[in-house]
């Protein structure tokens, strides 16, 4: 696809779900992808799949809760390919509960990964982008931040925080660094497997079984956003099943 071939794209949370789909589809279109996640076994498999089809990839074990890991991650891209064109902050976690249940440990995990992890990714990439005078930040957000419902208050809060920060950054930027937010709805991934609240896990899994869309749809949204001419910025994309309320 135009403007994709040769781009160097770093993707967090690349070991499964949307992150994997984004990496594979970008590689198919000629991008050089740098995969980051905690699970190196899965990263190795995805790396080998991309290489077997003629794609270009490398990977690094990272934990987005560690800002040093994110710096090392973007430097992996620069050391290997000489540049970093795009960072996709995809890593995320969801724990669903009533606020008055006071699941503070789960709140902190979501804040550490969904909010601070994205900020760490931005902080690692921005100096490189400034030096290059070009770059693109893509944050994977959620429709949970658009439609506020019970049990998702803190999760939605972390996602809306990123939405707010991104809009401020867009206004502060001189246009050399673009920023895009992509908000998926129900997507066929293993995302719900880590939800501790069994009742909510069942609800989410049932919704996924009935209406969820393929993660390739999210990958295509990323491709659309980053394939635009340099003077065009795609701000926000909401992508969800047509049957989702």
C-alpha positions in Angstrom: 0.0 0.0 0.0 1.1 3.5 -0.7 3.2 5.1 2.0 3.5 1.8 4.0 6.4 0.1 2.3 9.6 0.6 4.2 8.0 2.3 7.2 9.5 1.2 10.5 6.6 0.5 13.0 7.0 -0.5 16.6 4.0 -2.3 18.2 3.5 -2.9 21.9 1.3 -5.8 23.0 2.3 -7.6 19.8 2.2 -11.2 21.1 -1.5 -11.7 20.6 -4.9 -10.3 19.4 -4.9 -6.9 17.7 -1.2 -6.4 18.2 -0.4 -9.6 16.3 -2.9 -8.8 13.5 -1.5 -5.2 13.2 2.1 -6.6 12.9 1.3 -9.3 10.3 -0.8 -7.0 8.1 1.7 -4.2 8.2 4.5 -6.7 7.3 2.4 -7.9 4.4 2.2 -4.4 3.1 6.0 -3.9 3.3 6.5 -2.3 6.7 9.4 -3.3 8.9 7.8 -4.2 12.2 9.3 -4.3 15.7 7.3 -6.5 18.0 7.2 -5.9 21.7 5.6 -7.8 24.5 6.3 -9.8 27.7 5.8 -13.2 26.1 8.8 -14.0 24.1 7.6 -17.4 23.0 4.7 -15.9 21.2 6.8 -13.1 19.8 9.2 -15.7 18.3 6.4 -17.5 16.6 5.0 -14.3 15.1 8.5 -13.2 14.0 9.0 -16.6 12.2 5.6 -16.3 10.6 6.4 -12.9 9.2 9.8 -13.9 8.0 8.4 -17.1 6.3 6.2 -14.9 4.1 9.0 -12.6 3.1 8.3 -9.9 5.7 10.8 -7.9 7.8 10.6 -8.0 11.6 12.5 -8.1 14.8 11.3 -8.3 18.4 12.1 -7.4 22.0 10.8 -8.5 25.4 9.3 -5.5 27.1 7.0 -4.6 29.9 5.2 -1.3 29.2 5.0 -0.6 32.9 8.8 -0.1 32.8 9.7 3.2 31.0 13.3 2.0 30.5 11.9 -1.0 28.5 10.1 1.4 26.1 13.3 3.4 25.5 15.1 0.2 24.7 12.3 -0.9 22.5 12.3 2.2 20.2 16.1 2.1 20.2 15.9 -1.5 18.9 14.0 -0.1 15.9 16.5 2.7 15.3 19.5 0.4 15.8 18.1 -2.3 13.4 16.5 -0.1 10.7 18.0 3.3 11.1 14.7 5.1 11.9 11.3 4.8 13.7 8.3 6.0 11.7 5.4 4.9 13.8 4.8 3.6 17.3 1.5 1.7 18.0 0.7 1.8 21.7 -1.5 -1.3 21.7 -0.8 -3.0 25.0 -3.8 -2.9 27.4 -5.6 -4.7 30.1 -9.2 -4.6 31.4 -10.6 -5.4 34.9 -14.3 -4.8 35.3 -15.9 -4.1 38.7 -18.1 -1.6 40.5 -16.1 1.3 41.8 -17.4 0.8 45.4 -15.9 -2.7 45.4 -12.6 -0.9 45.7 -10.4 -3.2 43.6 -7.5 -0.8 44.0 -4.9 -3.3 42.8 -6.8 -3.7 39.5 -7.1 0.0 39.2 -3.4 0.5 39.6 -2.7 -2.2 37.0 -5.0 -0.5 34.4 -3.4 2.9 35.2 0.1 1.4 34.9 -0.5 -0.3 31.6 -3.3 1.6 29.8 -2.3 5.1 30.8 1.3 5.2 32.0 2.3 2.5 29.5 1.1 4.6 26.6 2.7 7.7 28.0 6.0 5.8 28.4 5.7 4.7 24.7 5.0 8.3 23.6 7.9 9.6 25.8 10.3 7.1 24.3 9.3 7.8 20.7 8.9 11.6 20.7 12.7 12.5 21.0 13.4 10.2 18.0 10.5 11.8 16.0 11.7 15.3 16.9 15.2 14.5 15.7 13.8 13.0 12.4 11.2 15.9 12.2 8.6 13.2 11.4 6.8 10.4 13.2 3.3 9.0 13.9 1.8 7.9 17.2 -1.1 5.5 17.1 -2.9 4.7 20.3 -5.3 1.8 20.6 -8.1 3.1 22.9 -11.6 1.6 23.3 -15.2 2.3 22.7 -15.6 1.8 26.5 -14.3 5.4 26.7 -17.1 6.6 24.4 -20.1 4.8 26.0 -19.8 4.9 29.7 -21.4 2.0 31.5 -21.3 0.4 35.0 -18.4 -1.9 35.9 -16.1 -0.2 33.4 -15.5 3.1 35.1 -11.8 2.9 35.8 -11.1 1.1 32.6 -12.9 3.7 30.6 -11.2 6.4 32.6 -7.8 5.2 31.6 -8.8 5.1 28.0 -10.4 8.5 28.1 -7.3 9.9 29.7 -5.3 8.8 26.6 -7.9 10.4 24.4 -7.5 13.7 26.2 -3.7 13.6 26.3 -3.6 12.8 22.5 -5.8 15.8 21.7 -3.6 18.1 23.7 -0.5 16.7 22.0 -2.2 17.2 18.6 -2.7 20.9 19.3 0.8 21.3 20.7 2.4 19.6 17.7 3.8 21.5 14.8 2.5 18.8 12.4 5.7 16.9 12.1 4.5 14.3 14.6 1.0 13.0 13.9 -1.2 11.2 16.4 -4.2 8.9 15.9 -6.6 7.3 18.3 -8.3 4.0 17.3 -11.2 2.9 19.5 -12.2 -0.7 18.8 -15.4 -2.3 20.1 -15.8 -6.1 20.4 -12.9 -7.8 18.6 -12.2 -11.5 18.5 -9.2 -11.8 20.8 -8.3 -13.4 24.1 -8.6 -10.1 25.9 -11.5 -11.2 28.1 -9.6 -14.2 29.4 -7.8 -12.1 32.0 -10.9 -10.5 33.4 -11.2 -11.7 37.1 -14.9 -10.9 37.5 -16.4 -14.1 36.3 -19.9 -12.6 35.6 -18.4 -9.8 33.5 -16.0 -12.2 31.8 -19.0 -14.3 30.7 -20.9 -11.3 29.5 -17.9 -10.0 27.5 -17.1 -13.5 26.1 -20.7 -14.0 25.0 -20.7 -10.6 23.2 -17.5 -11.6 21.5 -18.9 -14.9 20.3 -22.0 -13.3 19.0 -20.9 -10.1 17.3 -17.1 -9.5 17.5 -15.2 -8.5 14.4 -11.9 -9.9 13.2 -8.8 -8.1 14.5 -7.7 -7.6 10.9 -10.3 -4.8 10.9 -8.3 -3.0 13.5 -5.1 -3.6 11.5 -6.7 -2.1 8.4 -7.6 1.0 10.4 -4.0 1.4 11.5 -2.9 0.9 7.9 -5.4 3.5 6.7 -4.2 6.0 9.3 -0.5 5.7 8.7 -0.7 5.5 4.9 -1.9 9.0 4.5 0.2 11.7 2.9 2.5 13.5 5.4 0.2 16.6 5.5 -2.9 14.5 6.4 -3.6 13.5 10.0 -6.4 11.0 10.9 -7.4 12.0 14.4 -9.9 9.4 15.7 -11.3 6.2 14.3 -14.1 4.3 16.0 -14.4 0.8 14.7 -16.9 -1.8 16.1 -19.3 -4.5 15.0 -22.2 -3.0 13.1 -24.5 -4.8 15.7 -22.8 -3.3 18.7 -24.9 -0.9 20.8 
